[in-house]
Amino acid sequence: MRHEFLQAFLDHPAERVALTWEGVDYSFGALREMGERAAGWLRIRNVEPGDRVCIQLENSVELLAAHLGCMALGAIRVPLNAHYKAAEVAPIIEDSKPQLVITKTPRLFKGQPIATEVGYAQRQGDWSEDGATALLFTSGTTGRPKGVPQTWDMWTSNLRALERRWQLGADDHLWLTLPLFHTHGLVLGLHGCLLRGARCTLSSRFDPVEPPAATHFYGVPTYYRRWLPLMQARPELFAGFKLMVSGSDGLPAELSDAVFGAIGQRLLERYGMTETVMIASNPFEGERRAGTVGTPLDGTEVRIVDGEVQVRGESVFGGYWPLGDDKAFTADGFFRTGDAGDWDDKGYLRIVGRKKDLVIVGGVNVSPAEVERVLSTVPGVAEVGCCGLPDTDLNEVVAAAVVPDGSVSESALRAALEARAQDLSGLKRPRRYAFVEALPKNALGKLQRGRLPGEVFQH
């Protein structure tokens, strides 16, 4: 059975421009052929419908072909951060058990079936899958990534709600610079355009340069902070944007105000996560309240219980892969986000903190427990605790408080810690280290990361 999302993608006029990459236009017809020929190549690599395929590539047409091939064949995509190291991909491979890994760094995936480039073969695939479409892994407070199965139903209901809230249509032109390994870029960006027949100009990454002639842009606060000097110097370059969205991290009110002052447009802040897609959003028309993430989307219920945001609706996932989590949902089916929130006087949702320990660095979730696990293997470390510290560019950076065991000098220990941190992708590496006699703990001996900024780093 073919899902309505895939049918919509197949129904777009073949000649309509769907994607621009490095100055070359690709029509919807060309994308469909690309997907079917990539599906034929996947079949040669023994990939069957329902198999999982790990994709670790930078933004590119090749990455797009890998996604489209899986869609045409009915394989389940497992997008991976292209900058992940061996220690970061190992638990994902263990849990996802892929039939194929497509990567430019095969040394990270020893023992796995590998392809270092996407190939093409005789056209296959009937775009008939209507169940799971992707398995995304999100950072957990335990430090081990958690698999989030995502379905076409989740995506379609959420994207249709966003179309209504943001007044999106086929005439939109999105400049997409977000990486396609998480929900923000992959679902809202790429698949949002594929669903409604809009045009997408894809870039390998964000650079704070003169934008192309697009009408829409989705970014994280760090993007806008880096773009602000150009906005202030040449506001006319941004006059063509109908909508500029900020997400994946809290947007400071002062940054929102600075962008508004520079270009006369209020950034639209929204709130979502891998487990739920988008939860709430400010409106396209009407008041966009700085410091809030707006009101719940159609089809999504939001409540605050004991200060925690809880969510239920069509776009909420069914449970973690492969083992689930008994504490993830309430008895009546609400997902516990772990985020602390409240409602303002107009019914707009504010995210006032995170009950989870995640540090958000430039819009990327970083688990302190994962960093601690890597650093604790350094000889000379008795204990280590990590936290987030404010940063003017990335919003937060990781900091590590280390209790030495006295076997090596402090300078040698620092050098060893910095060397071991190279096993982590760049945004996870601590920017500050502090050597302490003891870490703050509760009466049961559990590390209290929330006390580290004030008691150790004086923030």
GUMI-245617 format. One record per residue (C-alpha): residue number from 1; residue in one letter; chain; x, y, z. Coordinates in steps of 0.5 Angstrom, whole numbers. Example, Ala and Ser with C-alpha at 12.3 -4.5 7.8 and 13.67 -1.06 7.14 Angstrom:
BEGIN
   pos   code   unit      xx      yy      zz
     1      a      A      25      -9      16
     2      s      A      27      -2      14
//
This chain:
BEGIN
   pos   code   unit      xx      yy      zz
     1      m      A       0       0       0
     2      r      A       3       7      -2
     3      h      A       3      12       3
     4      e      A      -1      19       2
     5      f      A       6      22       3
     6      l      A       9      18      -3
     7      q      A       3      19      -7
     8      a      A       4      27      -7
     9      f      A      11      26      -8
    10      l      A      10      22     -15
    11      d      A       4      27     -17
    12      h      A       8      33     -17
    13      p      A       9      35     -24
    14      a      A      16      32     -27
    15      e      A      18      38     -30
    16      r      A      18      42     -24
    17      v      A      24      44     -21
    18      a      A      25      41     -14
    19      l      A      32      42     -12
    20      t      A      38      46     -13
    21      w      A      45      43     -11
    22      e      A      51      47     -13
    23      g      A      48      51     -19
    24      v      A      45      45     -22
    25      d      A      37      44     -22
    26      y      A      34      37     -21
    27      s      A      26      37     -23
    28      f      A      21      32     -19
    29      g      A      22      27     -25
    30      a      A      29      27     -24
    31      l      A      29      26     -17
    32      r      A      24      20     -18
    33      e      A      29      17     -23
    34      m      A      34      18     -18
    35      g      A      31      14     -13
    36      e      A      29       8     -17
    37      r      A      36       8     -20
    38      a      A      39       8     -13
    39      a      A      34       3     -11
    40      g      A      36      -2     -16
    41      w      A      43      -1     -13
    42      l      A      41      -2      -6
    43      r      A      38      -9      -9
    44      i      A      44     -11     -12
    45      r      A      47     -10      -5
    46      n      A      42     -15      -2
    47      v      A      38      -9       1
    48      e      A      30     -11       2
    49      p      A      24      -7       4
    50      g      A      24      -6      11
    51      d      A      32      -7      12
    52      r      A      35      -1      16
    53      v      A      41       3      12
    54      c      A      46       7      16
    55      i      A      47      13      12
    56      q      A      53      17      14
    57      l      A      54      23       9
    58      e      A      55      30       8
    59      n      A      49      34       5
    60      s      A      50      33      -2
    61      v      A      46      30      -8
    62      e      A      49      23      -6
    63      l      A      46      24       0
    64      l      A      39      25      -3
    65      a      A      40      19      -7
    66      a      A      41      15      -1
    67      h      A      35      17       2
    68      l      A      31      17      -4
    69      g      A      33      10      -6
    70      c      A      31       8       1
    71      m      A      24      11       0
    72      a      A      23       8      -7
    73      l      A      25       1      -4
    74      g      A      22       1       3
    75      a      A      28       1       7
    76      i      A      29       4      13
    77      r      A      34      10      14
    78      v      A      38      11      19
    79      p      A      42      18      18
    80      l      A      48      19      22
    81      n      A      52      25      24
    82      a      A      58      25      18
    83      h      A      63      28      24
    84      y      A      61      22      29
    85      k      A      67      18      31
    86      a      A      68      10      32
    87      a      A      65      11      39
    88      e      A      59      15      37
    89      v      A      57      10      32
    90      a      A      58       4      35
    91      p      A      52       3      40
    92      i      A      48       6      34
    93      i      A      50       0      29
    94      e      A      49      -5      35
    95      d      A      42      -3      36
    96      s      A      40      -2      29
    97      k      A      43      -8      26
    98      p      A      44      -5      19
    99      q      A      44      -9      12
   100      l      A      48      -3       9
   101      v      A      52       3      11
   102      i      A      54       8       6
   103      t      A      60      12       9
   104      k      A      66      16       7
   105      t      A      69      13      13
   106      p      A      69       6      13
   107      r      A      74       5      18
   108      l      A      69       7      23
   109      f      A      65       1      22
   110      k      A      69      -5      22
   111      g      A      65     -12      20
   112      q      A      59      -8      17
   113      p      A      57      -9      10
   114      i      A      60      -2       7
   115      a      A      59       2       1
   116      t      A      63       8       0
   117      e      A      59      12      -5
   118      v      A      52      11      -8
   119      g      A      51       7     -14
   120      y      A      46       7     -19
   121      a      A      43       1     -23
   122      q      A      36      -1     -27
   123      r      A      30       2     -24
   124      q      A      27      -1     -19
   125      g      A      22       0     -13
   126      d      A      15       2     -13
   127      w      A      15       7      -7
   128      s      A       9       3      -4
   129      e      A      12       3       4
   130      d      A       7       6       9
   131      g      A      10       4      15
   132      a      A      16       6      18
   133      t      A      21      11      14
   134      a      A      27      12      19
   135      l      A      30      11      25
   136      l      A      33      17      28
   137      f      A      38      16      34
   138      t      A      38      22      40
   139      s      A      42      23      45
   140      g      A      40      20      52
   141      t      A      41      23      59
   142      t      A      45      16      60
   143      g      A      50      17      55
   144      r      A      47      12      50
   145      p      A      44      14      44
   146      k      A      36      12      44
   147      g      A      33      10      37
   148      v      A      27      13      35
   149      p      A      23      10      30
   150      q      A      19      15      25
   151      t      A      13      13      21
   152      w      A      10      17      15
   153      d      A       4      18      19
   154      m      A       8      22      24
   155      w      A      11      26      19
   156      t      A       5      27      14
   157      s      A       1      29      20
   158      n      A       6      34      23
   159      l      A       8      37      16
   160      r      A       1      38      14
   161      a      A       0      42      21
   162      l      A       6      46      19
   163      e      A       3      48      13
   164      r      A      -3      51      16
   165      r      A       1      54      21
   166      w      A       6      57      17
   167      q      A       2      58      11
   168      l      A       7      54       7
   169      g      A       6      52      -1
   170      a      A       8      49      -7
   171      d      A      11      56      -9
   172      d      A      16      56      -3
   173      h      A      23      56      -4
   174      l      A      27      54       2
   175      w      A      35      55       3
   176      l      A      37      49       7
   177      t      A      43      49      10
   178      l      A      42      44      16
   179      p      A      45      37      16
   180      l      A      40      32      14
   181      f      A      41      27      20
   182      h      A      36      30      25
   183      t      A      29      32      25
   184      h      A      30      40      23
   185      g      A      33      39      17
   186      l      A      31      32      14
   187      v      A      23      32      16
   188      l      A      22      40      16
   189      g      A      27      42      11
   190      l      A      28      36       6
   191      h      A      21      32       7
   192      g      A      17      38       8
   193      c      A      19      41       1
   194      l      A      18      34      -2
   195      l      A      11      33       1
   196      r      A       8      40      -2
   197      g      A      12      40      -8
   198      a      A      16      46      -6
   199      r      A      23      48      -9
   200      c      A      29      47      -4
   201      t      A      36      50      -5
   202      l      A      41      45      -1
   203      s      A      48      47       1
   204      s      A      53      43       5
   205      r      A      53      47      11
   206      f      A      51      54      13
   207      d      A      56      60      12
   208      p      A      54      67      14
   209      v      A      54      70       7
   210      e      A      49      73       2
   211      p      A      43      68       2
   212      p      A      40      66      -5
   213      a      A      34      68      -8
   214      a      A      30      64      -3
   215      t      A      23      65       1
   216      h      A      24      61       7
   217      f      A      30      59      11
   218      y      A      30      55      18
   219      g      A      36      55      22
   220      v      A      39      55      29
   221      p      A      40      61      34
   222      t      A      48      60      32
   223      y      A      46      61      25
   224      y      A      43      68      26
   225      r      A      48      70      31
   226      r      A      53      69      26
   227      w      A      49      72      20
   228      l      A      47      79      25
   229      p      A      53      83      22
   230      l      A      51      82      15
   231      m      A      44      83      17
   232      q      A      46      90      20
   233      a      A      50      92      14
   234      r      A      46      90       9
   235      p      A      39      89      11
   236      e      A      36      89       3
   237      l      A      39      82       2
   238      f      A      34      79       7
   239      a      A      28      83       4
   240      g      A      26      77       0
   241      f      A      25      72       6
   242      k      A      18      71       8
   243      l      A      19      66      13
   244      m      A      25      65      18
   245      v      A      25      60      23
   246      s      A      29      59      29
   247      g      A      29      52      33
   248      s      A      33      46      36
   249      d      A      35      51      42
   250      g      A      33      57      45
   251      l      A      33      63      42
   252      p      A      35      69      46
   253      a      A      30      75      47
   254      e      A      36      80      45
   255      l      A      38      76      39
   256      s      A      31      76      37
   257      d      A      30      83      38
   258      a      A      37      85      34
   259      v      A      35      81      28
   260      f      A      28      84      28
   261      g      A      32      91      29
   262      a      A      36      89      23
   263      i      A      32      87      18
   264      g      A      25      88      20
   265      q      A      23      81      21
   266      r      A      21      77      27
   267      l      A      24      70      27
   268      l      A      19      65      28
   269      e      A      21      60      34
   270      r      A      18      53      35
   271      y      A      19      47      39
   272      g      A      20      40      37
   273      m      A      24      34      38
   274      t      A      26      27      35
   275      e      A      21      24      39
   276      t      A      15      28      37
   277      v      A      17      32      31
   278      m      A      14      39      32
   279      i      A      10      40      38
   280      a      A       9      48      38
   281      s      A      10      54      34
   282      n      A       9      62      34
   283      p      A       4      64      28
   284      f      A       6      66      21
   285      e      A       1      71      22
   286      g      A      -1      74      29
   287      e      A       4      76      34
   288      r      A      11      72      35
   289      r      A      12      73      42
   290      a      A      20      73      43
   291      g      A      22      68      49
   292      t      A      16      63      47
   293      v      A      15      57      42
   294      g      A       8      59      41
   295      t      A       2      55      42
   296      p      A       1      47      40
   297      l      A       0      45      33
   298      d      A      -6      42      30
   299      g      A      -7      35      33
   300      t      A      -2      35      39
   301      e      A      -4      36      46
   302      v      A       1      39      51
   303      r      A       0      39      58
   304      i      A       5      42      64
   305      v      A       5      37      70
   306      d      A      10      38      76
   307      g      A      13      43      71
   308      e      A      14      38      66
   309      v      A      12      39      58
   310      q      A       8      33      56
   311      v      A       6      31      49
   312      r      A       1      27      46
   313      g      A      -2      26      39
   314      e      A      -1      24      32
   315      s      A       6      26      31
   316      v      A       9      23      37
   317      f      A      13      16      37
   318      g      A      11      10      39
   319      g      A      17       8      44
   320      y      A      24       7      43
   321      w      A      28       2      39
   322      p      A      30      -3      41
   323      l      A      28      -4      48
   324      g      A      23       2      50
   325      d      A      23       6      56
   326      d      A      17       5      61
   327      k      A      18      12      64
   328      a      A      18      15      57
   329      f      A      10      15      57
   330      t      A       5      17      63
   331      a      A      -1      12      64
   332      d      A      -5      16      59
   333      g      A      -1      16      54
   334      f      A       3      23      54
   335      f      A      10      23      52
   336      r      A      15      26      58
   337      t      A      19      31      54
   338      g      A      24      32      60
   339      d      A      23      40      59
   340      a      A      21      44      64
   341      g      A      16      49      61
   342      d      A      10      54      63
   343      w      A       4      58      60
   344      d      A       5      66      59
   345      d      A      -1      70      60
   346      k      A      -3      69      52
   347      g      A      -3      62      52
   348      y      A       4      61      49
   349      l      A       9      56      51
   350      r      A      15      58      55
   351      i      A      21      53      55
   352      v      A      24      55      62
   353      g      A      29      50      63
   354      r      A      31      42      61
   355      k      A      30      37      67
   356      k      A      34      33      62
   357      d      A      42      34      63
   358      l      A      43      35      55
   359      v      A      47      41      53
   360      i      A      45      44      47
   361      v      A      52      46      43
   362      g      A      50      50      37
   363      g      A      43      47      36
   364      v      A      46      40      37
   365      n      A      44      36      43
   366      v      A      50      33      47
   367      s      A      50      28      53
   368      p      A      54      30      59
   369      a      A      54      22      61
   370      e      A      57      21      54
   371      v      A      63      25      54
   372      e      A      64      23      62
   373      r      A      64      16      59
   374      v      A      70      18      54
   375      l      A      74      22      59
   376      s      A      74      17      65
   377      t      A      78      12      61
   378      v      A      84      17      61
   379      p      A      89      15      66
   380      g      A      90      19      72
   381      v      A      82      21      72
   382      a      A      79      19      79
   383      e      A      72      22      77
   384      v      A      69      27      72
   385      g      A      63      31      71
   386      c      A      61      35      65
   387      c      A      56      41      64
   388      g      A      54      46      59
   389      l      A      57      53      60
   390      p      A      54      60      57
   391      d      A      57      62      50
   392      t      A      56      68      46
   393      d      A      57      64      39
   394      l      A      54      57      40
   395      n      A      49      59      46
   396      e      A      53      53      50
   397      v      A      59      49      50
   398      v      A      61      43      54
   399      a      A      66      44      61
   400      a      A      69      38      64
   401      a      A      70      38      72
   402      v      A      76      33      73
   403      v      A      78      29      80
   404      p      A      85      27      79
   405      d      A      87      21      82
   406      g      A      94      24      84
   407      s      A      98      19      79
   408      v      A     100      24      74
   409      s      A     101      32      74
   410      e      A      96      36      72
   411      s      A      99      39      66
   412      a      A     100      32      63
   413      l      A      93      30      65
   414      r      A      90      36      61
   415      a      A      94      34      55
   416      a      A      91      27      56
   417      l      A      84      29      57
   418      e      A      85      34      51
   419      a      A      88      28      47
   420      r      A      82      23      49
   421      a      A      77      28      47
   422      q      A      79      28      40
   423      d      A      75      21      40
   424      l      A      69      25      40
   425      s      A      66      30      35
   426      g      A      68      37      35
   427      l      A      62      40      39
   428      k      A      62      35      44
   429      r      A      69      36      46
   430      p      A      70      40      53
   431      r      A      72      48      52
   432      r      A      74      48      59
   433      y      A      77      44      64
   434      a      A      77      45      72
   435      f      A      81      40      77
   436      v      A      77      39      83
   437      e      A      78      35      90
   438      a      A      71      33      89
   439      l      A      65      33      85
   440      p      A      58      36      88
   441      k      A      53      30      89
   442      n      A      47      29      93
   443      a      A      46      24      99
   444      l      A      46      18      95
   445      g      A      52      20      92
   446      k      A      49      21      85
   447      l      A      53      27      81
   448      q      A      49      33      81
   449      r      A      51      36      74
   450      g      A      46      42      75
   451      r      A      51      45      81
   452      l      A      57      45      77
   453      p      A      57      51      73
   454      g      A      56      55      79
   455      e      A      60      51      84
   456      v      A      66      49      80
   457      f      A      66      54      74
   458      q      A      63      60      77
   459      h      A      57      61      72
//
